[in-house]
Amino acid sequence: MYIGRELSELTMLPLDRWELNELMYHHHIFSQLAAYLSTEGASLHVKVIRELESRGPVGGDKGGWDHSSAPIYD
């Protein structure tokens, strides 16, 4: 379950003030709903992707028996 600021609150802030877990969570949700997004939603998704890319690699670890291979944003 996501525990963090709602999208309605986040859209009032510049993307550089979003926390990494918020960017990752909303990117995941936008990706799941891509076929149903309006033009405005798709535009926000692109901005989220660009902000994630500008922050550099997230993780880079291949995982192991004691930890996940994907970052946990929840």
N, CA, C and O atoms as a GROMACS GRO file, in nm:
protein
  296
    1MET      N    1   0.084  -0.117   0.000
    1MET     CA    2   0.000   0.000   0.000
    1MET      C    3   0.088   0.124   0.000
    1MET      O    4   0.188   0.130   0.072
    2TYR      N    5   0.052   0.223  -0.080
    2TYR     CA    6   0.127   0.348  -0.089
    2TYR      C    7   0.093   0.438   0.028
    2TYR      O    8  -0.024   0.464   0.057
    3ILE      N    9   0.196   0.485   0.094
    3ILE     CA   10   0.178   0.582   0.202
    3ILE      C   11   0.259   0.705   0.163
    3ILE      O   12   0.382   0.703   0.166
    4GLY      N   13   0.191   0.810   0.127
    4GLY     CA   14   0.259   0.931   0.084
    4GLY      C   15   0.158   1.035   0.042
    4GLY      O   16   0.038   1.019   0.061
    5ARG      N   17   0.210   1.141  -0.016
    5ARG     CA   18   0.123   1.250  -0.059
    5ARG      C   19   0.043   1.208  -0.181
    5ARG      O   20   0.091   1.136  -0.268
    6GLU      N   21  -0.081   1.256  -0.186
    6GLU     CA   22  -0.169   1.225  -0.299
    6GLU      C   23  -0.127   1.304  -0.421
    6GLU      O   24  -0.061   1.408  -0.411
    7LEU      N   25  -0.165   1.253  -0.537
    7LEU     CA   26  -0.130   1.318  -0.663
    7LEU      C   27  -0.184   1.460  -0.671
    7LEU      O   28  -0.118   1.548  -0.726
    8SER      N   29  -0.302   1.483  -0.617
    8SER     CA   30  -0.360   1.618  -0.620
    8SER      C   31  -0.273   1.717  -0.544
    8SER      O   32  -0.262   1.833  -0.584
    9GLU      N   33  -0.210   1.673  -0.436
    9GLU     CA   34  -0.118   1.759  -0.362
    9GLU      C   35   0.014   1.775  -0.436
    9GLU      O   36   0.071   1.884  -0.441
   10LEU      N   37   0.064   1.666  -0.492
   10LEU     CA   38   0.193   1.668  -0.560
   10LEU      C   39   0.192   1.755  -0.686
   10LEU      O   40   0.293   1.817  -0.718
   11THR      N   41   0.080   1.759  -0.756
   11THR     CA   42   0.074   1.839  -0.879
   11THR      C   43   0.087   1.988  -0.852
   11THR      O   44   0.109   2.067  -0.944
   12MET      N   45   0.073   2.028  -0.727
   12MET     CA   46   0.091   2.168  -0.690
   12MET      C   47   0.238   2.201  -0.663
   12MET      O   48   0.273   2.317  -0.643
   13LEU      N   49   0.324   2.099  -0.663
   13LEU     CA   50   0.466   2.117  -0.637
   13LEU      C   51   0.547   2.090  -0.762
   13LEU      O   52   0.506   2.010  -0.846
   14PRO      N   53   0.662   2.157  -0.778
   14PRO     CA   54   0.750   2.122  -0.889
   14PRO      C   55   0.804   1.980  -0.869
   14PRO      O   56   0.820   1.934  -0.756
   15LEU      N   57   0.830   1.911  -0.979
   15LEU     CA   58   0.874   1.772  -0.970
   15LEU      C   59   1.004   1.754  -0.892
   15LEU      O   60   1.026   1.648  -0.834
   16ASP      N   61   1.089   1.855  -0.890
   16ASP     CA   62   1.215   1.840  -0.818
   16ASP      C   63   1.196   1.839  -0.666
   16ASP      O   64   1.289   1.810  -0.592
   17ARG      N   65   1.075   1.870  -0.620
   17ARG     CA   66   1.044   1.863  -0.477
   17ARG      C   67   0.970   1.735  -0.439
   17ARG      O   68   0.939   1.714  -0.322
   18TRP      N   69   0.943   1.649  -0.538
   18TRP     CA   70   0.883   1.519  -0.509
   18TRP      C   71   0.991   1.427  -0.453
   18TRP      O   72   1.107   1.435  -0.493
   19GLU      N   73   0.954   1.342  -0.362
   19GLU     CA   74   1.048   1.242  -0.310
   19GLU      C   75   1.061   1.130  -0.412
   19GLU      O   76   0.972   1.107  -0.494
   20LEU      N   77   1.173   1.060  -0.406
   20LEU     CA   78   1.200   0.952  -0.502
   20LEU      C   79   1.091   0.845  -0.498
   20LEU      O   80   1.047   0.798  -0.603
   21ASN      N   81   1.048   0.807  -0.379
   21ASN     CA   82   0.945   0.703  -0.371
   21ASN      C   83   0.813   0.749  -0.433
   21ASN      O   84   0.739   0.668  -0.488
   22GLU      N   85   0.784   0.878  -0.425
   22GLU     CA   86   0.662   0.932  -0.487
   22GLU      C   87   0.673   0.927  -0.640
   22GLU      O   88   0.578   0.888  -0.708
   23LEU      N   89   0.788   0.966  -0.692
   23LEU     CA   90   0.810   0.959  -0.837
   23LEU      C   91   0.797   0.816  -0.887
   23LEU      O   92   0.730   0.790  -0.986
   24MET      N   93   0.861   0.723  -0.817
   24MET     CA   94   0.860   0.583  -0.861
   24MET      C   95   0.720   0.524  -0.853
   24MET      O   96   0.677   0.451  -0.943
   25TYR      N   97   0.649   0.553  -0.746
   25TYR     CA   98   0.514   0.499  -0.731
   25TYR      C   99   0.421   0.551  -0.840
   25TYR      O  100   0.350   0.474  -0.905
   26HIS      N  101   0.422   0.682  -0.861
   26HIS     CA  102   0.330   0.739  -0.960
   26HIS      C  103   0.372   0.701  -1.102
   26HIS      O  104   0.285   0.688  -1.189
   27HIS      N  105   0.499   0.684  -1.127
   27HIS     CA  106   0.544   0.633  -1.258
   27HIS      C  107   0.486   0.493  -1.281
   27HIS      O  108   0.437   0.462  -1.389
   28HIS      N  109   0.492   0.409  -1.179
   28HIS     CA  110   0.438   0.274  -1.189
   28HIS      C  111   0.288   0.278  -1.219
   28HIS      O  112   0.239   0.205  -1.306
   29ILE      N  113   0.216   0.362  -1.148
   29ILE     CA  114   0.071   0.373  -1.169
   29ILE      C  115   0.039   0.426  -1.308
   29ILE      O  116  -0.048   0.372  -1.377
   30PHE      N  117   0.110   0.532  -1.351
   30PHE     CA  118   0.090   0.585  -1.486
   30PHE      C  119   0.118   0.478  -1.591
   30PHE      O  120   0.046   0.468  -1.691
   31SER      N  121   0.221   0.398  -1.569
   31SER     CA  122   0.255   0.292  -1.665
   31SER      C  123   0.143   0.190  -1.675
   31SER      O  124   0.110   0.143  -1.784
   32GLN      N  125   0.083   0.155  -1.561
   32GLN     CA  126  -0.026   0.058  -1.560
   32GLN      C  127  -0.151   0.112  -1.628
   32GLN      O  128  -0.228   0.036  -1.686
   33LEU      N  129  -0.170   0.244  -1.622
   33LEU     CA  130  -0.291   0.306  -1.676
   33LEU      C  131  -0.267   0.380  -1.807
   33LEU      O  132  -0.352   0.457  -1.851
   34ALA      N  133  -0.154   0.358  -1.870
   34ALA     CA  134  -0.113   0.435  -1.989
   34ALA      C  135  -0.221   0.440  -2.097
   34ALA      O  136  -0.241   0.545  -2.158
   35ALA      N  137  -0.289   0.331  -2.121
   35ALA     CA  138  -0.391   0.327  -2.226
   35ALA      C  139  -0.512   0.414  -2.194
   35ALA      O  140  -0.591   0.447  -2.283
   36TYR      N  141  -0.527   0.450  -2.068
   36TYR     CA  142  -0.646   0.524  -2.025
   36TYR      C  143  -0.617   0.670  -1.989
   36TYR      O  144  -0.709   0.743  -1.953
   37LEU      N  145  -0.491   0.713  -1.998
   37LEU     CA  146  -0.454   0.848  -1.958
   37LEU      C  147  -0.500   0.951  -2.062
   37LEU      O  148  -0.496   0.926  -2.182
   38SER      N  149  -0.542   1.064  -2.012
   38SER     CA  150  -0.573   1.177  -2.101
   38SER      C  151  -0.440   1.237  -2.148
   38SER      O  152  -0.333   1.194  -2.105
   39THR      N  153  -0.449   1.335  -2.233
   39THR     CA  154  -0.329   1.404  -2.280
   39THR      C  155  -0.254   1.467  -2.162
   39THR      O  156  -0.131   1.463  -2.157
   40GLU      N  157  -0.328   1.523  -2.071
   40GLU     CA  158  -0.267   1.586  -1.953
   40GLU      C  159  -0.197   1.481  -1.866
   40GLU      O  160  -0.087   1.505  -1.816
   41GLY      N  161  -0.261   1.366  -1.847
   41GLY     CA  162  -0.201   1.259  -1.769
   41GLY      C  163  -0.076   1.203  -1.834
   41GLY      O  164   0.024   1.176  -1.767
   42ALA      N  165  -0.081   1.185  -1.966
   42ALA     CA  166   0.035   1.136  -2.040
   42ALA      C  167   0.150   1.236  -2.033
   42ALA      O  168   0.267   1.197  -2.022
   43SER      N  169   0.118   1.364  -2.040
   43SER     CA  170   0.220   1.467  -2.029
   43SER      C  171   0.286   1.466  -1.891
   43SER      O  172   0.408   1.479  -1.881
   44LEU      N  173   0.208   1.450  -1.786
   44LEU     CA  174   0.263   1.442  -1.651
   44LEU      C  175   0.350   1.318  -1.637
   44LEU      O  176   0.455   1.322  -1.572
   45HIS      N  177   0.309   1.208  -1.697
   45HIS     CA  178   0.388   1.086  -1.692
   45HIS      C  179   0.525   1.107  -1.756
   45HIS      O  180   0.627   1.064  -1.702
   46VAL      N  181   0.529   1.173  -1.869
   46VAL     CA  182   0.656   1.203  -1.937
   46VAL      C  183   0.744   1.289  -1.846
   46VAL      O  184   0.865   1.266  -1.837
   47LYS      N  185   0.685   1.388  -1.781
   47LYS     CA  186   0.761   1.473  -1.690
   47LYS      C  187   0.817   1.394  -1.572
   47LYS      O  188   0.930   1.416  -1.529
   48VAL      N  189   0.738   1.300  -1.520
   48VAL     CA  190   0.784   1.215  -1.410
   48VAL      C  191   0.902   1.129  -1.457
   48VAL      O  192   1.001   1.114  -1.385
   49ILE      N  193   0.891   1.073  -1.576
   49ILE     CA  194   1.001   0.992  -1.631
   49ILE      C  195   1.127   1.076  -1.645
   49ILE      O  196   1.236   1.032  -1.607
   50ARG      N  197   1.114   1.196  -1.699
   50ARG     CA  198   1.231   1.284  -1.716
   50ARG      C  199   1.293   1.320  -1.582
   50ARG      O  200   1.416   1.327  -1.571
   51GLU      N  201   1.211   1.343  -1.481
   51GLU     CA  202   1.264   1.375  -1.348
   51GLU      C  203   1.338   1.255  -1.290
   51GLU      O  204   1.445   1.270  -1.230
   52LEU      N  205   1.282   1.137  -1.306
   52LEU     CA  206   1.351   1.016  -1.259
   52LEU      C  207   1.485   0.999  -1.329
   52LEU      O  208   1.585   0.967  -1.265
   53GLU      N  209   1.487   1.020  -1.461
   53GLU     CA  210   1.611   1.008  -1.537
   53GLU      C  211   1.714   1.112  -1.493
   53GLU      O  212   1.833   1.082  -1.489
   54SER      N  213   1.669   1.232  -1.462
   54SER     CA  214   1.762   1.337  -1.422
   54SER      C  215   1.826   1.310  -1.286
   54SER      O  216   1.933   1.362  -1.255
   55ARG      N  217   1.760   1.228  -1.206
   55ARG     CA  218   1.815   1.195  -1.073
   55ARG      C  219   1.917   1.082  -1.078
   55ARG      O  220   1.979   1.049  -0.977
   56GLY      N  221   1.933   1.024  -1.195
   56GLY     CA  222   2.034   0.919  -1.210
   56GLY      C  223   1.978   0.782  -1.182
   56GLY      O  224   1.858   0.766  -1.157
   57PRO      N  225   2.065   0.682  -1.188
   57PRO     CA  226   2.020   0.544  -1.169
   57PRO      C  227   1.960   0.520  -1.031
   57PRO      O  228   2.007   0.573  -0.930
   58VAL      N  229   1.856   0.442  -1.029
   58VAL     CA  230   1.793   0.403  -0.903
   58VAL      C  231   1.826   0.256  -0.882
   58VAL      O  232   1.778   0.170  -0.955
   59GLY      N  233   1.906   0.231  -0.785
   59GLY     CA  234   1.943   0.092  -0.757
   59GLY      C  235   2.068   0.052  -0.831
   59GLY      O  236   2.179   0.084  -0.788
   60GLY      N  237   2.054  -0.018  -0.943
   60GLY     CA  238   2.168  -0.069  -1.015
   60GLY      C  239   2.212  -0.204  -0.962
   60GLY      O  240   2.301  -0.267  -1.018
   61ASP      N  241   2.150  -0.247  -0.855
   61ASP     CA  242   2.183  -0.374  -0.793
   61ASP      C  243   2.102  -0.484  -0.860
   61ASP      O  244   1.984  -0.464  -0.892
   62LYS      N  245   2.162  -0.599  -0.880
   62LYS     CA  246   2.092  -0.711  -0.944
   62LYS      C  247   2.015  -0.796  -0.844
   62LYS      O  248   1.946  -0.890  -0.882
   63GLY      N  249   2.025  -0.762  -0.717
   63GLY     CA  250   1.950  -0.837  -0.616
   63GLY      C  251   2.030  -0.954  -0.564
   63GLY      O  252   2.140  -0.983  -0.611
   64GLY      N  253   1.976  -1.018  -0.468
   64GLY     CA  254   2.040  -1.134  -0.406
   64GLY      C  255   1.940  -1.208  -0.321
   64GLY      O  256   1.822  -1.173  -0.317
   65TRP      N  257   1.988  -1.309  -0.253
   65TRP     CA  258   1.898  -1.390  -0.173
   65TRP      C  259   1.837  -1.310  -0.058
   65TRP      O  260   1.731  -1.345  -0.007
   66ASP      N  261   1.906  -1.201  -0.016
   66ASP     CA  262   1.861  -1.126   0.101
   66ASP      C  263   1.800  -0.990   0.069
   66ASP      O  264   1.763  -0.916   0.161
   67HIS      N  265   1.788  -0.956  -0.059
   67HIS     CA  266   1.728  -0.827  -0.094
   67HIS      C  267   1.673  -0.830  -0.236
   67HIS      O  268   1.713  -0.911  -0.319
   68SER      N  269   1.581  -0.739  -0.260
   68SER     CA  270   1.510  -0.732  -0.387
   68SER      C  271   1.598  -0.680  -0.499
   68SER      O  272   1.691  -0.603  -0.474
   69SER      N  273   1.569  -0.720  -0.622
   69SER     CA  274   1.639  -0.667  -0.737
   69SER      C  275   1.575  -0.539  -0.788
   69SER      O  276   1.636  -0.466  -0.867
   70ALA      N  277   1.456  -0.510  -0.744
   70ALA     CA  278   1.387  -0.388  -0.784
   70ALA      C  279   1.374  -0.296  -0.662
   70ALA      O  280   1.349  -0.343  -0.551
   71PRO      N  281   1.390  -0.166  -0.683
   71PRO     CA  282   1.372  -0.074  -0.571
   71PRO      C  283   1.230  -0.083  -0.515
   71PRO      O  284   1.134  -0.100  -0.590
   72ILE      N  285   1.219  -0.073  -0.388
   72ILE     CA  286   1.088  -0.076  -0.322
   72ILE      C  287   1.048   0.067  -0.292
   72ILE      O  288   1.117   0.136  -0.217
   73TYR      N  289   0.938   0.112  -0.349
   73TYR     CA  290   0.896   0.251  -0.334
   73TYR      C  291   0.775   0.264  -0.245
   73TYR      O  292   0.728   0.375  -0.221
   74ASP      N  293   0.724   0.154  -0.198
   74ASP     CA  294   0.601   0.155  -0.120
   74ASP      C  295   0.629   0.167   0.028
   74ASP      O  296   0.535   0.169   0.108
   0.00000   0.00000   0.00000
